Amino acid sequence: MKFPKRKHPRPKEYDYSNDGGYFVTVCVKNKEKLLGEPVLVNGKIKLTPIGETAEKHIKAINSAYDGVRVDSYMIMPDHIHMLITISGGMRACRPTSLQTVVRTFKTMVTREIGFSVWQTSFYEHIVR
C-alpha cells in the first residue's frame, strides 16, 4: 500500500527567526498520554515525571536564548501548547529560529528521560 507524501507544515518562504509571536504545539507520538493525568490540581493537570521534565525545559528556554521568550504554556496529557515570542533586542549576529528552539527543547527532554516521546516536527501558527 502506497501512502501519500507528507506535506511540510510550514511555508518555505517564511523566516522563522523574524521577530514575532508563535503559537506552537508539540505532540507526543501516537497520542499517548505520557505528560499528565486528566486530574486537575490547582487548575492544572497532574504532571507525570515526563511532564515535569518537559515543564523544566520549557522554563529554561527563556534563559537559554537571547530574544526568545515563552510567554505562556499549557501541558496537556498528550501535547504541549506554547506561546513563544522572538524579539530582536541585543541578539547575537545570528538570530535564533523557532525550529531551533523547539528542536532543542525536544532534544533536551529526550536526553533527560532516555528515550523520545515526541512526534516528528511540530505545529505552529504565526500570531498576527
Phi and psi in radians as a Rosetta constraint file:
Dihedral C 1 N 2 CA 2 C 2 CIRCULARHARMONIC -1.664 0.35
Dihedral N 2 CA 2 C 2 N 3 CIRCULARHARMONIC 2.208 0.35
Dihedral C 2 N 3 CA 3 C 3 CIRCULARHARMONIC -1.610 0.35
Dihedral N 3 CA 3 C 3 N 4 CIRCULARHARMONIC 2.634 0.35
Dihedral C 3 N 4 CA 4 C 4 CIRCULARHARMONIC -1.194 0.35
Dihedral N 4 CA 4 C 4 N 5 CIRCULARHARMONIC 2.627 0.35
Dihedral C 4 N 5 CA 5 C 5 CIRCULARHARMONIC -1.266 0.35
Dihedral N 5 CA 5 C 5 N 6 CIRCULARHARMONIC 2.306 0.35
Dihedral C 5 N 6 CA 6 C 6 CIRCULARHARMONIC -1.246 0.35
Dihedral N 6 CA 6 C 6 N 7 CIRCULARHARMONIC 2.327 0.35
Dihedral C 6 N 7 CA 7 C 7 CIRCULARHARMONIC -1.510 0.35
Dihedral N 7 CA 7 C 7 N 8 CIRCULARHARMONIC 2.511 0.35
Dihedral C 7 N 8 CA 8 C 8 CIRCULARHARMONIC -1.220 0.35
Dihedral N 8 CA 8 C 8 N 9 CIRCULARHARMONIC 2.297 0.35
Dihedral C 8 N 9 CA 9 C 9 CIRCULARHARMONIC -1.326 0.35
Dihedral N 9 CA 9 C 9 N 10 CIRCULARHARMONIC -0.166 0.35
Dihedral C 9 N 10 CA 10 C 10 CIRCULARHARMONIC -2.067 0.35
Dihedral N 10 CA 10 C 10 N 11 CIRCULARHARMONIC 2.518 0.35
Dihedral C 10 N 11 CA 11 C 11 CIRCULARHARMONIC -1.138 0.35
Dihedral N 11 CA 11 C 11 N 12 CIRCULARHARMONIC 2.323 0.35
Dihedral C 11 N 12 CA 12 C 12 CIRCULARHARMONIC -1.196 0.35
Dihedral N 12 CA 12 C 12 N 13 CIRCULARHARMONIC -0.485 0.35
Dihedral C 12 N 13 CA 13 C 13 CIRCULARHARMONIC -1.443 0.35
Dihedral N 13 CA 13 C 13 N 14 CIRCULARHARMONIC -0.168 0.35
Dihedral C 13 N 14 CA 14 C 14 CIRCULARHARMONIC -1.537 0.35
Dihedral N 14 CA 14 C 14 N 15 CIRCULARHARMONIC 2.356 0.35
Dihedral C 14 N 15 CA 15 C 15 CIRCULARHARMONIC -1.626 0.35
Dihedral N 15 CA 15 C 15 N 16 CIRCULARHARMONIC 1.868 0.35
Dihedral C 15 N 16 CA 16 C 16 CIRCULARHARMONIC -1.403 0.35
Dihedral N 16 CA 16 C 16 N 17 CIRCULARHARMONIC 0.233 0.35
Dihedral C 16 N 17 CA 17 C 17 CIRCULARHARMONIC -1.794 0.35
Dihedral N 17 CA 17 C 17 N 18 CIRCULARHARMONIC 0.019 0.35
Dihedral C 17 N 18 CA 18 C 18 CIRCULARHARMONIC -1.124 0.35
Dihedral N 18 CA 18 C 18 N 19 CIRCULARHARMONIC 2.598 0.35
Dihedral C 18 N 19 CA 19 C 19 CIRCULARHARMONIC -1.034 0.35
Dihedral N 19 CA 19 C 19 N 20 CIRCULARHARMONIC 2.434 0.35
Dihedral C 19 N 20 CA 20 C 20 CIRCULARHARMONIC 2.716 0.35
Dihedral N 20 CA 20 C 20 N 21 CIRCULARHARMONIC 3.114 0.35
Dihedral C 20 N 21 CA 21 C 21 CIRCULARHARMONIC -1.861 0.35
Dihedral N 21 CA 21 C 21 N 22 CIRCULARHARMONIC 2.516 0.35
Dihedral C 21 N 22 CA 22 C 22 CIRCULARHARMONIC -2.352 0.35
Dihedral N 22 CA 22 C 22 N 23 CIRCULARHARMONIC 2.283 0.35
Dihedral C 22 N 23 CA 23 C 23 CIRCULARHARMONIC -1.683 0.35
Dihedral N 23 CA 23 C 23 N 24 CIRCULARHARMONIC 1.995 0.35
Dihedral C 23 N 24 CA 24 C 24 CIRCULARHARMONIC -1.980 0.35
Dihedral N 24 CA 24 C 24 N 25 CIRCULARHARMONIC 2.422 0.35
Dihedral C 24 N 25 CA 25 C 25 CIRCULARHARMONIC -2.170 0.35
Dihedral N 25 CA 25 C 25 N 26 CIRCULARHARMONIC 2.170 0.35
Dihedral C 25 N 26 CA 26 C 26 CIRCULARHARMONIC -1.986 0.35
Dihedral N 26 CA 26 C 26 N 27 CIRCULARHARMONIC 2.190 0.35
Dihedral C 26 N 27 CA 27 C 27 CIRCULARHARMONIC -1.890 0.35
Dihedral N 27 CA 27 C 27 N 28 CIRCULARHARMONIC 2.656 0.35
Dihedral C 27 N 28 CA 28 C 28 CIRCULARHARMONIC -1.474 0.35
Dihedral N 28 CA 28 C 28 N 29 CIRCULARHARMONIC 2.511 0.35
Dihedral C 28 N 29 CA 29 C 29 CIRCULARHARMONIC -0.952 0.35
Dihedral N 29 CA 29 C 29 N 30 CIRCULARHARMONIC 2.451 0.35
Dihedral C 29 N 30 CA 30 C 30 CIRCULARHARMONIC 0.973 0.35
Dihedral N 30 CA 30 C 30 N 31 CIRCULARHARMONIC 0.396 0.35
Dihedral C 30 N 31 CA 31 C 31 CIRCULARHARMONIC 0.967 0.35
Dihedral N 31 CA 31 C 31 N 32 CIRCULARHARMONIC 0.501 0.35
Dihedral C 31 N 32 CA 32 C 32 CIRCULARHARMONIC -1.226 0.35
Dihedral N 32 CA 32 C 32 N 33 CIRCULARHARMONIC 2.473 0.35
Dihedral C 32 N 33 CA 33 C 33 CIRCULARHARMONIC -1.548 0.35
Dihedral N 33 CA 33 C 33 N 34 CIRCULARHARMONIC 1.272 0.35
Dihedral C 33 N 34 CA 34 C 34 CIRCULARHARMONIC -1.702 0.35
Dihedral N 34 CA 34 C 34 N 35 CIRCULARHARMONIC -0.228 0.35
Dihedral C 34 N 35 CA 35 C 35 CIRCULARHARMONIC -1.637 0.35
Dihedral N 35 CA 35 C 35 N 36 CIRCULARHARMONIC -0.412 0.35
Dihedral C 35 N 36 CA 36 C 36 CIRCULARHARMONIC -2.974 0.35
Dihedral N 36 CA 36 C 36 N 37 CIRCULARHARMONIC 2.962 0.35
Dihedral C 36 N 37 CA 37 C 37 CIRCULARHARMONIC -1.889 0.35
Dihedral N 37 CA 37 C 37 N 38 CIRCULARHARMONIC 2.482 0.35
Dihedral C 37 N 38 CA 38 C 38 CIRCULARHARMONIC -1.294 0.35
Dihedral N 38 CA 38 C 38 N 39 CIRCULARHARMONIC 0.820 0.35
Dihedral C 38 N 39 CA 39 C 39 CIRCULARHARMONIC -2.033 0.35
Dihedral N 39 CA 39 C 39 N 40 CIRCULARHARMONIC 2.129 0.35
Dihedral C 39 N 40 CA 40 C 40 CIRCULARHARMONIC -1.375 0.35
Dihedral N 40 CA 40 C 40 N 41 CIRCULARHARMONIC 2.286 0.35
Dihedral C 40 N 41 CA 41 C 41 CIRCULARHARMONIC -2.217 0.35
Dihedral N 41 CA 41 C 41 N 42 CIRCULARHARMONIC 1.939 0.35
Dihedral C 41 N 42 CA 42 C 42 CIRCULARHARMONIC 0.970 0.35
Dihedral N 42 CA 42 C 42 N 43 CIRCULARHARMONIC 0.719 0.35
Dihedral C 42 N 43 CA 43 C 43 CIRCULARHARMONIC 1.388 0.35
Dihedral N 43 CA 43 C 43 N 44 CIRCULARHARMONIC 0.050 0.35
Dihedral C 43 N 44 CA 44 C 44 CIRCULARHARMONIC -2.165 0.35
Dihedral N 44 CA 44 C 44 N 45 CIRCULARHARMONIC 2.753 0.35
Dihedral C 44 N 45 CA 45 C 45 CIRCULARHARMONIC -1.268 0.35
Dihedral N 45 CA 45 C 45 N 46 CIRCULARHARMONIC 2.725 0.35
Dihedral C 45 N 46 CA 46 C 46 CIRCULARHARMONIC -1.374 0.35
Dihedral N 46 CA 46 C 46 N 47 CIRCULARHARMONIC 2.040 0.35
Dihedral C 46 N 47 CA 47 C 47 CIRCULARHARMONIC -1.399 0.35
Dihedral N 47 CA 47 C 47 N 48 CIRCULARHARMONIC 2.510 0.35
Dihedral C 47 N 48 CA 48 C 48 CIRCULARHARMONIC -1.445 0.35
Dihedral N 48 CA 48 C 48 N 49 CIRCULARHARMONIC 3.017 0.35
Dihedral C 48 N 49 CA 49 C 49 CIRCULARHARMONIC -0.991 0.35
Dihedral N 49 CA 49 C 49 N 50 CIRCULARHARMONIC -0.621 0.35
Dihedral C 49 N 50 CA 50 C 50 CIRCULARHARMONIC -1.168 0.35
Dihedral N 50 CA 50 C 50 N 51 CIRCULARHARMONIC -0.729 0.35
Dihedral C 50 N 51 CA 51 C 51 CIRCULARHARMONIC -1.105 0.35
Dihedral N 51 CA 51 C 51 N 52 CIRCULARHARMONIC -0.663 0.35
Dihedral C 51 N 52 CA 52 C 52 CIRCULARHARMONIC -1.149 0.35
Dihedral N 52 CA 52 C 52 N 53 CIRCULARHARMONIC -0.680 0.35
Dihedral C 52 N 53 CA 53 C 53 CIRCULARHARMONIC -1.113 0.35
Dihedral N 53 CA 53 C 53 N 54 CIRCULARHARMONIC -0.772 0.35
Dihedral C 53 N 54 CA 54 C 54 CIRCULARHARMONIC -1.058 0.35
Dihedral N 54 CA 54 C 54 N 55 CIRCULARHARMONIC -0.761 0.35
Dihedral C 54 N 55 CA 55 C 55 CIRCULARHARMONIC -1.086 0.35
Dihedral N 55 CA 55 C 55 N 56 CIRCULARHARMONIC -0.714 0.35
Dihedral C 55 N 56 CA 56 C 56 CIRCULARHARMONIC -1.026 0.35
Dihedral N 56 CA 56 C 56 N 57 CIRCULARHARMONIC -0.753 0.35
Dihedral C 56 N 57 CA 57 C 57 CIRCULARHARMONIC -1.346 0.35
Dihedral N 57 CA 57 C 57 N 58 CIRCULARHARMONIC -0.464 0.35
Dihedral C 57 N 58 CA 58 C 58 CIRCULARHARMONIC -1.122 0.35
Dihedral N 58 CA 58 C 58 N 59 CIRCULARHARMONIC -0.801 0.35
Dihedral C 58 N 59 CA 59 C 59 CIRCULARHARMONIC -1.123 0.35
Dihedral N 59 CA 59 C 59 N 60 CIRCULARHARMONIC -0.475 0.35
Dihedral C 59 N 60 CA 60 C 60 CIRCULARHARMONIC -1.345 0.35
Dihedral N 60 CA 60 C 60 N 61 CIRCULARHARMONIC -0.289 0.35
Dihedral C 60 N 61 CA 61 C 61 CIRCULARHARMONIC -1.041 0.35
Dihedral N 61 CA 61 C 61 N 62 CIRCULARHARMONIC -0.711 0.35
Dihedral C 61 N 62 CA 62 C 62 CIRCULARHARMONIC -1.031 0.35
Dihedral N 62 CA 62 C 62 N 63 CIRCULARHARMONIC -0.634 0.35
Dihedral C 62 N 63 CA 63 C 63 CIRCULARHARMONIC -1.616 0.35
Dihedral N 63 CA 63 C 63 N 64 CIRCULARHARMONIC -0.231 0.35
Dihedral C 63 N 64 CA 64 C 64 CIRCULARHARMONIC -1.410 0.35
Dihedral N 64 CA 64 C 64 N 65 CIRCULARHARMONIC -0.457 0.35
Dihedral C 64 N 65 CA 65 C 65 CIRCULARHARMONIC -2.268 0.35
Dihedral N 65 CA 65 C 65 N 66 CIRCULARHARMONIC 2.370 0.35
Dihedral C 65 N 66 CA 66 C 66 CIRCULARHARMONIC -1.290 0.35
Dihedral N 66 CA 66 C 66 N 67 CIRCULARHARMONIC 2.315 0.35
Dihedral C 66 N 67 CA 67 C 67 CIRCULARHARMONIC 1.379 0.35
Dihedral N 67 CA 67 C 67 N 68 CIRCULARHARMONIC 0.179 0.35
Dihedral C 67 N 68 CA 68 C 68 CIRCULARHARMONIC -2.147 0.35
Dihedral N 68 CA 68 C 68 N 69 CIRCULARHARMONIC 2.307 0.35
Dihedral C 68 N 69 CA 69 C 69 CIRCULARHARMONIC -2.455 0.35
Dihedral N 69 CA 69 C 69 N 70 CIRCULARHARMONIC 2.352 0.35
Dihedral C 69 N 70 CA 70 C 70 CIRCULARHARMONIC -1.592 0.35
Dihedral N 70 CA 70 C 70 N 71 CIRCULARHARMONIC 1.886 0.35
Dihedral C 70 N 71 CA 71 C 71 CIRCULARHARMONIC -1.330 0.35
Dihedral N 71 CA 71 C 71 N 72 CIRCULARHARMONIC -0.622 0.35
Dihedral C 71 N 72 CA 72 C 72 CIRCULARHARMONIC -2.779 0.35
Dihedral N 72 CA 72 C 72 N 73 CIRCULARHARMONIC 2.676 0.35
Dihedral C 72 N 73 CA 73 C 73 CIRCULARHARMONIC -2.662 0.35
Dihedral N 73 CA 73 C 73 N 74 CIRCULARHARMONIC 2.769 0.35
Dihedral C 73 N 74 CA 74 C 74 CIRCULARHARMONIC -2.499 0.35
Dihedral N 74 CA 74 C 74 N 75 CIRCULARHARMONIC 2.151 0.35
Dihedral C 74 N 75 CA 75 C 75 CIRCULARHARMONIC -1.703 0.35
Dihedral N 75 CA 75 C 75 N 76 CIRCULARHARMONIC 2.115 0.35
Dihedral C 75 N 76 CA 76 C 76 CIRCULARHARMONIC -1.831 0.35
Dihedral N 76 CA 76 C 76 N 77 CIRCULARHARMONIC 2.967 0.35
Dihedral C 76 N 77 CA 77 C 77 CIRCULARHARMONIC -1.008 0.35
Dihedral N 77 CA 77 C 77 N 78 CIRCULARHARMONIC -0.595 0.35
Dihedral C 77 N 78 CA 78 C 78 CIRCULARHARMONIC -2.198 0.35
Dihedral N 78 CA 78 C 78 N 79 CIRCULARHARMONIC 0.166 0.35
Dihedral C 78 N 79 CA 79 C 79 CIRCULARHARMONIC -2.848 0.35
Dihedral N 79 CA 79 C 79 N 80 CIRCULARHARMONIC 2.946 0.35
Dihedral C 79 N 80 CA 80 C 80 CIRCULARHARMONIC -2.265 0.35
Dihedral N 80 CA 80 C 80 N 81 CIRCULARHARMONIC 2.376 0.35
Dihedral C 80 N 81 CA 81 C 81 CIRCULARHARMONIC -1.884 0.35
Dihedral N 81 CA 81 C 81 N 82 CIRCULARHARMONIC 2.382 0.35
Dihedral C 81 N 82 CA 82 C 82 CIRCULARHARMONIC -2.387 0.35
Dihedral N 82 CA 82 C 82 N 83 CIRCULARHARMONIC 2.441 0.35
Dihedral C 82 N 83 CA 83 C 83 CIRCULARHARMONIC -1.827 0.35
Dihedral N 83 CA 83 C 83 N 84 CIRCULARHARMONIC 1.902 0.35
Dihedral C 83 N 84 CA 84 C 84 CIRCULARHARMONIC -1.964 0.35
Dihedral N 84 CA 84 C 84 N 85 CIRCULARHARMONIC 2.298 0.35
Dihedral C 84 N 85 CA 85 C 85 CIRCULARHARMONIC -1.959 0.35
Dihedral N 85 CA 85 C 85 N 86 CIRCULARHARMONIC 2.279 0.35
Dihedral C 85 N 86 CA 86 C 86 CIRCULARHARMONIC -1.939 0.35
Dihedral N 86 CA 86 C 86 N 87 CIRCULARHARMONIC 2.163 0.35
Dihedral C 86 N 87 CA 87 C 87 CIRCULARHARMONIC -2.348 0.35
Dihedral N 87 CA 87 C 87 N 88 CIRCULARHARMONIC 2.561 0.35
Dihedral C 87 N 88 CA 88 C 88 CIRCULARHARMONIC -0.996 0.35
Dihedral N 88 CA 88 C 88 N 89 CIRCULARHARMONIC -1.382 0.35
Dihedral C 88 N 89 CA 89 C 89 CIRCULARHARMONIC 0.955 0.35
Dihedral N 89 CA 89 C 89 N 90 CIRCULARHARMONIC -2.405 0.35
Dihedral C 89 N 90 CA 90 C 90 CIRCULARHARMONIC -1.683 0.35
Dihedral N 90 CA 90 C 90 N 91 CIRCULARHARMONIC 0.997 0.35
Dihedral C 90 N 91 CA 91 C 91 CIRCULARHARMONIC -1.419 0.35
Dihedral N 91 CA 91 C 91 N 92 CIRCULARHARMONIC 2.663 0.35
Dihedral C 91 N 92 CA 92 C 92 CIRCULARHARMONIC -1.101 0.35
Dihedral N 92 CA 92 C 92 N 93 CIRCULARHARMONIC 3.036 0.35
Dihedral C 92 N 93 CA 93 C 93 CIRCULARHARMONIC -1.113 0.35
Dihedral N 93 CA 93 C 93 N 94 CIRCULARHARMONIC -0.420 0.35
Dihedral C 93 N 94 CA 94 C 94 CIRCULARHARMONIC -1.966 0.35
Dihedral N 94 CA 94 C 94 N 95 CIRCULARHARMONIC 1.963 0.35
Dihedral C 94 N 95 CA 95 C 95 CIRCULARHARMONIC -1.182 0.35
Dihedral N 95 CA 95 C 95 N 96 CIRCULARHARMONIC 2.646 0.35
Dihedral C 95 N 96 CA 96 C 96 CIRCULARHARMONIC -1.497 0.35
Dihedral N 96 CA 96 C 96 N 97 CIRCULARHARMONIC 2.333 0.35
Dihedral C 96 N 97 CA 97 C 97 CIRCULARHARMONIC -1.645 0.35
Dihedral N 97 CA 97 C 97 N 98 CIRCULARHARMONIC 2.777 0.35
Dihedral C 97 N 98 CA 98 C 98 CIRCULARHARMONIC -1.047 0.35
Dihedral N 98 CA 98 C 98 N 99 CIRCULARHARMONIC -0.694 0.35
Dihedral C 98 N 99 CA 99 C 99 CIRCULARHARMONIC -1.055 0.35
Dihedral N 99 CA 99 C 99 N 100 CIRCULARHARMONIC -0.698 0.35
Dihedral C 99 N 100 CA 100 C 100 CIRCULARHARMONIC -1.122 0.35
Dihedral N 100 CA 100 C 100 N 101 CIRCULARHARMONIC -0.752 0.35
Dihedral C 100 N 101 CA 101 C 101 CIRCULARHARMONIC -1.074 0.35
Dihedral N 101 CA 101 C 101 N 102 CIRCULARHARMONIC -0.856 0.35
Dihedral C 101 N 102 CA 102 C 102 CIRCULARHARMONIC -1.196 0.35
Dihedral N 102 CA 102 C 102 N 103 CIRCULARHARMONIC -0.751 0.35
Dihedral C 102 N 103 CA 103 C 103 CIRCULARHARMONIC -1.051 0.35
Dihedral N 103 CA 103 C 103 N 104 CIRCULARHARMONIC -0.770 0.35
Dihedral C 103 N 104 CA 104 C 104 CIRCULARHARMONIC -1.140 0.35
Dihedral N 104 CA 104 C 104 N 105 CIRCULARHARMONIC -0.731 0.35
Dihedral C 104 N 105 CA 105 C 105 CIRCULARHARMONIC -0.991 0.35
Dihedral N 105 CA 105 C 105 N 106 CIRCULARHARMONIC -0.879 0.35
Dihedral C 105 N 106 CA 106 C 106 CIRCULARHARMONIC -1.108 0.35
Dihedral N 106 CA 106 C 106 N 107 CIRCULARHARMONIC -0.673 0.35
Dihedral C 106 N 107 CA 107 C 107 CIRCULARHARMONIC -1.136 0.35
Dihedral N 107 CA 107 C 107 N 108 CIRCULARHARMONIC -0.763 0.35
Dihedral C 107 N 108 CA 108 C 108 CIRCULARHARMONIC -1.134 0.35
Dihedral N 108 CA 108 C 108 N 109 CIRCULARHARMONIC -0.711 0.35
Dihedral C 108 N 109 CA 109 C 109 CIRCULARHARMONIC -1.131 0.35
Dihedral N 109 CA 109 C 109 N 110 CIRCULARHARMONIC -0.779 0.35
Dihedral C 109 N 110 CA 110 C 110 CIRCULARHARMONIC -1.034 0.35
Dihedral N 110 CA 110 C 110 N 111 CIRCULARHARMONIC -0.794 0.35
Dihedral C 110 N 111 CA 111 C 111 CIRCULARHARMONIC -1.083 0.35
Dihedral N 111 CA 111 C 111 N 112 CIRCULARHARMONIC -0.728 0.35
Dihedral C 111 N 112 CA 112 C 112 CIRCULARHARMONIC -1.220 0.35
Dihedral N 112 CA 112 C 112 N 113 CIRCULARHARMONIC -0.688 0.35
Dihedral C 112 N 113 CA 113 C 113 CIRCULARHARMONIC -1.547 0.35
Dihedral N 113 CA 113 C 113 N 114 CIRCULARHARMONIC -0.281 0.35
Dihedral C 113 N 114 CA 114 C 114 CIRCULARHARMONIC 1.656 0.35
Dihedral N 114 CA 114 C 114 N 115 CIRCULARHARMONIC -0.022 0.35
Dihedral C 114 N 115 CA 115 C 115 CIRCULARHARMONIC -2.778 0.35
Dihedral N 115 CA 115 C 115 N 116 CIRCULARHARMONIC 2.761 0.35
Dihedral C 115 N 116 CA 116 C 116 CIRCULARHARMONIC -1.536 0.35
Dihedral N 116 CA 116 C 116 N 117 CIRCULARHARMONIC 2.340 0.35
Dihedral C 116 N 117 CA 117 C 117 CIRCULARHARMONIC -1.948 0.35
Dihedral N 117 CA 117 C 117 N 118 CIRCULARHARMONIC -0.034 0.35
Dihedral C 117 N 118 CA 118 C 118 CIRCULARHARMONIC -1.581 0.35
Dihedral N 118 CA 118 C 118 N 119 CIRCULARHARMONIC 2.506 0.35
Dihedral C 118 N 119 CA 119 C 119 CIRCULARHARMONIC -1.250 0.35
Dihedral N 119 CA 119 C 119 N 120 CIRCULARHARMONIC 2.636 0.35
Dihedral C 119 N 120 CA 120 C 120 CIRCULARHARMONIC -1.060 0.35
Dihedral N 120 CA 120 C 120 N 121 CIRCULARHARMONIC 2.454 0.35
Dihedral C 120 N 121 CA 121 C 121 CIRCULARHARMONIC 1.173 0.35
Dihedral N 121 CA 121 C 121 N 122 CIRCULARHARMONIC -2.796 0.35
Dihedral C 121 N 122 CA 122 C 122 CIRCULARHARMONIC -2.819 0.35
Dihedral N 122 CA 122 C 122 N 123 CIRCULARHARMONIC 2.924 0.35
Dihedral C 122 N 123 CA 123 C 123 CIRCULARHARMONIC -1.893 0.35
Dihedral N 123 CA 123 C 123 N 124 CIRCULARHARMONIC 2.554 0.35
Dihedral C 123 N 124 CA 124 C 124 CIRCULARHARMONIC -2.600 0.35
Dihedral N 124 CA 124 C 124 N 125 CIRCULARHARMONIC 2.708 0.35
Dihedral C 124 N 125 CA 125 C 125 CIRCULARHARMONIC -2.286 0.35
Dihedral N 125 CA 125 C 125 N 126 CIRCULARHARMONIC 2.343 0.35
Dihedral C 125 N 126 CA 126 C 126 CIRCULARHARMONIC -1.348 0.35
Dihedral N 126 CA 126 C 126 N 127 CIRCULARHARMONIC 2.180 0.35
Dihedral C 126 N 127 CA 127 C 127 CIRCULARHARMONIC -1.415 0.35
Dihedral N 127 CA 127 C 127 N 128 CIRCULARHARMONIC 2.117 0.35
